[in-house]
Amino acid sequence: MASPKRGMRKGLTAYGDEEFSLFLRKAFVKAMGYTDDALDRPIVGITNTFSGFNACHRNVPELIEAVKRGVMLAGGLPVEFPVITLHESFAYPTSMYLRNLMSIDTEEMIKGQPVDSVVLIGGCDKTVPALLMGAASANVPAIMLVTGPMITGDHKGERLGACTDCRRFWGKFRAGEISEQEIGEINNKLAPSAGTCMVMGTASTMALVTEAMGMMLPGGACTPAVMADRLRHAEASGARAVAMAKEKLTPDKIMTPEAFENALRVLLAVGGSTNAIVHLTAMAGRLGIQIDLDTFDKMGRETPVLVDLKPTGQHYMEDLEKAGGLVVVLREIRKLLNLDALTVTGDTLGENIKAAAPAWKQDVVRPFNDPIFKGGSIAVLRGNLAPEGAIIKQAAATPKLMQHTGRAVVFESLEDLANRIDDPKLDVKEDDILVMQNAGPKGAPGMPEAGYLPIPKKLAQKGVKDMIRISDARMSGTAFGAIVLHVTPEAALGGPLALVKTGDKIKLDVPARKIELLVSDEELEARRKLWKKPRAHKDDSRGYRKLFLNEVTQADRGCDFEFLAPPLTVKVPRVTR
C-alpha cells in the first residue's frame, strides 16, 4: 500500500497530472526563496490571526517568529498563513456571529494547503474555539498556542483588569458615583498591554480548558502575553508540532469524550465563563460528541470553585501564573479527572501532572475542601420558560436573588432595550425581573453578549447593584450578576420567552434548578396563537447572514452550523464520580 502523502505532495491542485501539479507548485513556492532541501521537510502551518483591530493578538507576529524557530530547530519547515481574526469589541453585530465563519476558514485552509501539522494561534474569545473547531474537522495534527492574558493596570493604587473592572466602573459612572473625567482616565488604564482580558473571561477560560483538554502544551494557559516565557512556550509548540506530524497525532485522538469531561471539570473549578459551554458544545459536536447539560449540572454539584480570580474572586491571571498555573487546579481536582486522556505531548494528562514542578505556598488556588464557592459555579435551569434549558453563573451572582419571584419588565429587542432602559418614566422597581427577547442565535442574530442588561439608570442612581435579568443572549465571562442566559428555545423561534409580557410573574429557584413563568397553560397557548415571527432585516436574504440564519443551531447545540457537524453519537459527561 502506498505511504500517505506529506509535505508538498499533500493536497495537490487538480490539473489531471499529479507530477505536473507538484512541479508547478514547487516552481511557484521557490519564488519565496525555498530550496529543495527545505521543501522536503515536514511542513508546519502557522495560523496568522494578527489584525490592526485586535489588541488581544498584538503579539502574534513575535509568537510566529518563536514558533518558526522551534519548527526549524526540530527539522521542519514553518509556513505561516492567514485566517480571519475576531475581537469581541470589533465585530458587528457580535464576534459570535463570525465564529463559525472563522472555523470554516481554518478548516479549509488546513485541508487545502500542504501542511503536515499546524500551530493554531488565537486568544480573543471566539478565536480559540473557532480554530479548534476547524482543526477538529480537518483532523490534521494540531496544537493550540494562545496569545496570553494582559498584565493588570492601575488607578489610584487599585489594580484594574479588563473587562470586569470595565463593567464595574461603567456601572459607577452610570450611577453618578464617578465623573466623566475620571471614567476617561480609567479608560486609558483598563487594557495596559497586548493580550487577552486578565480576568476569568471567555479568553482565559478557553485557554485553561484547552490546556486541560490536552490540545496545548502544559503551562501555556496563564503566562502573560508580554513575558519571555510566552515566547519560549511558542518555540516549544513549534518543535512539538514537527513531532506530532511524524507521529500523526491528530485531534480526534486527543479531543475525546474523556478530554471534554476534563475540560468541563476545569470550567467549573476555575469559575469559568458561561460562553465556554456553548464553545465546548460546538467543538465536541464537530467530533460527534454531545455535551449533556443535565449531567454537566450534576458534575457542578461536586466540583467546587477553587480559583480566587475576578469576577468570582479577587485575583488576576498573572497571579494564577505566579501560583503555578493550571496544574495547581488539576492537582486539587485530580480524583475527578480522566488521567489517562492523551495530550499533545504524547503523554497522558496524569503523566503531565506528575512531571510538573512541585507546588509552593500560594493564595490564588484554594484547597478542594476550602473552596471559593460550593455547589457548582454554573447551574443549568429548566422549566416552562426554558424547556430546553438555560444557565446561570451562580458563583458570580447575588446570593439573595437565587430564590426570587418578581414582576417581568420586558424588552422586545436590543433596540427596545437601548431606547427605554434609561427612560425616567420606565415602570421598574428593584425587585422586578428584566426580560429581553430576540437576542438569541437567530434573533439578534449571533447571540451577542447582551445578557448583561444594564441596571436602569434611575435604579442605579439609588444604589441598586444587581437585579435578575433573563434573556436568550450570552454574557461575557468578565461580567457578574443574577443573570439567566441561553434561554432555549429562543424567542425568535417562538419559544416561551417570546410569550412573556410586562407584568407577568416569574419564579427563579436556582437551588431547585427551576425557572418558571407563572402564567397558565391556557393563557400561554392563546398568546402562542397570536405570536408573530420578528420582522426580517434587509440583509437577511443574502450572503453569510442568510447562511447563518438558515443553519445556526440553538445554544444547547453550540450555535454551530447544522451542516458542519456529523451525527452526535456519544454523550458527555457520561458519569459523575
Beta strands, then each sheet from edge to edge (+ up, - down):
strand 1: 43-48
strand 2: 77-82
strand 3: 117-122
strand 4: 142-146
strand 5: 153-155
strand 6: 158-160
strand 7: 289-291
strand 8: 379-383
strand 9: 386-392
strand 10: 403-411
strand 11: 433-436
strand 12: 468-471
strand 13: 483-485
strand 14: 505-509
strand 15: 514-517
strand 16: 570-572
sheet 1: 2+ 1+ 3+ 4+
sheet 2: 5+ 6-
sheet 3: 7+ 16+
sheet 4: 8+ 9- 13+ 12+ 11+ 10+ 14- 15+
end
